[in-house]
Amino acid sequence: MTRVLDYEEYVEAWAHETKTPLSLLTMLLDNRRDELPENFAFKLDYIRNRMQEFISQMLFYSRLKGTQKDYLFEFINLHTCIGEVLDDYLPLLEEKRFQIKMQVPDIFVYSDRRGLAFLISQVISNSIKYSSDTCPQLCIKAVRTDFNFVLSVSDNGIGVRSCDLPYIFEKGFTGDSGDGRKKATGMGLYLAKEIAKDLNILLNVESEWGKGFTMKILFPIVDDSRT
């Protein structure tokens, strides 16, 4: 138990120290972007986003394996949550000239705000990493069925081979989906699956090699006057 607590404290301290240079980089981009060459500013944005993603993955991995899980369940506006995640990835989406189609009404789901945002961010991050070279598209829509709220995130990227689909949620699995997979850690979808378990969310995947990838996120319907 002591070793686990020491590990949790180390991860939190490491993340705190890492966020200091990250904050300085953010200040530079926010305040001096006009003075930087466009290509250089994009590279700094890319580095910042990758650092933020790795820090988030480390913190959530520690959170999942920790002795205590500080989830705070509340009703969350799904449209607002997705919008905030998209804002974080906006520089990369704009650089790759993504066409974004979003059809998400004011649906309120009962979940943990940080955990849900992290889950959605991992799905969107995957769509960006393995996007189409021409006219990349991201389609996000949500509907209510008799039993669930269903959020679908689809892209027209390289997709996943049928032989790899059963394994995409395994820790460290990167599959055989092009050169981009060689740079992957294989942690994003694994962490998304683990978070989904804790949040009582189901994940379903559909993909066709060379034609795109769809992640369906199924939320239980919880009685609330807003839904």
C-alpha positions in Angstrom: 0.0 0.0 0.0 2.8 2.4 0.9 4.5 1.8 -2.5 1.2 2.5 -4.3 0.8 5.8 -2.4 4.4 6.8 -3.1 3.8 6.1 -6.8 0.7 8.2 -6.9 2.5 11.1 -5.2 5.4 10.8 -7.6 3.1 10.9 -10.6 1.3 14.0 -9.3 4.5 15.8 -8.5 5.9 14.9 -12.0 2.8 16.2 -13.7 2.9 19.4 -11.6 6.5 20.1 -12.6 5.9 19.3 -16.2 3.0 21.7 -16.4 5.3 24.6 -15.6 7.2 24.7 -19.0 3.9 23.7 -20.7 2.3 26.9 -19.2 5.2 29.0 -20.5 4.8 27.5 -24.0 1.1 28.3 -23.9 1.8 31.9 -22.9 4.2 32.2 -25.7 1.7 30.9 -28.3 -1.2 33.0 -26.9 0.7 36.3 -26.6 3.4 36.2 -29.3 2.0 34.0 -32.0 1.9 36.8 -34.5 5.6 37.3 -34.2 6.4 33.6 -35.0 6.6 32.0 -38.4 3.4 30.2 -39.2 5.1 26.8 -39.6 7.1 27.2 -36.4 3.9 28.2 -34.4 2.2 25.1 -35.7 5.1 22.9 -34.6 5.0 24.4 -31.1 1.2 23.9 -31.0 1.7 20.2 -32.0 4.4 19.8 -29.3 2.1 21.4 -26.7 -0.9 19.2 -27.6 1.2 16.1 -27.5 2.7 17.0 -24.1 -0.8 17.7 -22.7 -2.0 14.4 -24.0 0.9 12.4 -22.5 0.4 14.2 -19.2 -3.3 13.4 -19.2 -2.7 9.8 -20.1 -0.2 9.4 -17.2 -2.5 11.1 -14.7 -5.5 9.0 -15.7 -3.4 5.8 -15.7 -2.3 6.6 -12.2 -5.9 7.4 -11.3 -7.2 4.1 -12.6 -4.6 2.1 -10.7 -4.7 4.2 -7.6 -6.1 3.4 -4.2 -8.9 6.0 -4.5 -10.8 7.3 -7.5 -12.1 10.8 -7.1 -14.9 10.7 -9.6 -17.6 13.3 -9.2 -20.8 12.3 -11.0 -23.1 15.0 -12.2 -25.3 15.9 -15.2 -23.1 17.1 -18.0 -24.2 18.9 -21.2 -22.7 16.6 -23.9 -22.6 19.3 -26.5 -20.7 21.7 -24.3 -18.2 18.9 -23.2 -17.5 18.0 -26.8 -17.0 21.6 -27.8 -14.4 22.1 -25.1 -12.5 19.1 -26.2 -12.6 20.3 -29.8 -11.2 23.7 -28.7 -8.2 21.9 -27.3 -7.5 20.3 -30.7 -8.5 23.3 -32.8 -4.9 24.1 -34.1 -4.3 20.6 -35.3 -7.8 20.3 -36.8 -7.3 23.6 -38.7 -3.8 22.7 -39.8 -5.1 19.4 -41.3 -8.1 21.2 -42.8 -10.7 19.0 -41.1 -14.3 19.3 -42.1 -16.2 19.0 -38.8 -19.9 18.1 -38.8 -21.5 18.2 -35.3 -25.1 17.2 -34.6 -25.3 17.0 -30.9 -28.5 18.4 -29.2 -28.5 19.6 -25.6 -28.4 16.1 -24.1 -27.4 15.8 -20.4 -25.5 12.6 -19.4 -24.7 11.5 -15.9 -21.0 11.1 -15.6 -17.6 12.4 -14.3 -16.7 15.6 -16.2 -12.9 15.0 -16.3 -13.2 11.4 -17.1 -15.7 11.9 -19.9 -13.7 14.7 -21.5 -10.6 12.5 -21.4 -12.4 9.6 -23.0 -13.7 11.8 -25.8 -10.3 13.5 -26.3 -8.7 10.1 -26.9 -11.2 9.2 -29.6 -10.8 12.6 -31.4 -7.0 12.4 -31.0 -7.1 9.0 -32.8 -9.1 10.5 -35.7 -6.5 13.3 -36.1 -3.5 10.9 -36.0 -4.9 8.6 -38.6 -6.8 11.1 -40.8 -7.1 11.0 -44.5 -4.5 12.8 -46.5 -7.2 14.6 -48.6 -10.3 16.2 -47.2 -10.3 14.7 -43.7 -13.7 14.7 -42.0 -14.9 14.3 -38.5 -18.6 13.7 -37.9 -19.9 13.8 -34.3 -23.6 13.2 -33.6 -25.7 12.1 -30.7 -29.2 10.5 -30.5 -31.4 9.1 -27.8 -32.7 5.5 -28.1 -35.0 3.6 -25.9 -32.2 2.5 -23.6 -29.2 4.8 -24.2 -27.8 8.1 -25.3 -25.5 7.2 -28.2 -22.6 9.5 -29.2 -21.0 8.6 -32.5 -17.6 9.9 -33.5 -16.7 9.0 -37.1 -13.8 9.9 -39.5 -12.8 9.0 -43.0 -9.2 8.1 -42.1 -7.2 5.0 -42.7 -9.4 2.9 -40.4 -8.4 -0.4 -38.7 -7.9 -3.8 -40.3 -10.5 -6.3 -39.5 -7.9 -8.6 -37.9 -6.9 -5.8 -35.5 -10.3 -4.7 -34.4 -10.7 -7.3 -31.5 -7.4 -6.0 -30.0 -7.6 -2.2 -30.2 -8.5 -1.8 -26.6 -5.6 -3.8 -25.3 -2.8 -2.0 -23.5 0.1 -1.3 -25.8 -1.5 -2.6 -29.0 -0.8 -0.4 -32.1 -1.8 -2.8 -34.8 -0.9 -2.6 -38.5 -2.6 0.5 -39.7 0.1 2.4 -41.5 3.2 4.3 -40.6 1.3 6.4 -38.0 0.9 3.4 -35.7 4.6 3.1 -35.4 4.7 6.3 -33.4 1.7 5.4 -31.3 1.9 4.3 -27.6 -1.1 2.0 -27.7 -2.4 3.6 -24.5 -5.1 6.0 -25.7 -7.9 3.5 -26.4 -6.9 1.2 -23.6 -7.3 4.1 -21.1 -10.6 5.1 -22.8 -11.9 1.6 -22.3 -10.8 1.5 -18.6 -12.4 4.9 -17.9 -15.6 3.8 -19.7 -15.9 0.8 -17.3 -15.7 3.1 -14.3 -18.2 5.5 -15.8 -20.7 2.8 -16.7 -20.2 3.6 -20.4 -20.2 1.1 -23.3 -17.9 1.4 -26.3 -18.6 -0.1 -29.7 -16.3 0.2 -32.7 -16.9 0.0 -36.4 -14.2 0.3 -39.1 -13.4 -0.6 -42.6 -9.7 -0.5 -43.7 -9.0 2.5 -45.8 -12.5 4.0 -45.3 -12.7 5.3 -41.8 -13.4 4.6 -38.1 -16.4 5.0 -35.9 -16.5 4.9 -32.1 -20.0 4.7 -30.5 -20.2 5.7 -26.9 -23.3 4.5 -25.1 -24.5 6.3 -22.0 -27.2 4.9 -19.7 -30.3 7.1 -19.5 -30.6 8.5 -16.0 -33.8 10.3 -15.0 -33.4 14.1 -15.1 -35.8 16.9 -15.9 -33.4 18.3 -18.6 -33.4 15.1 -20.7 
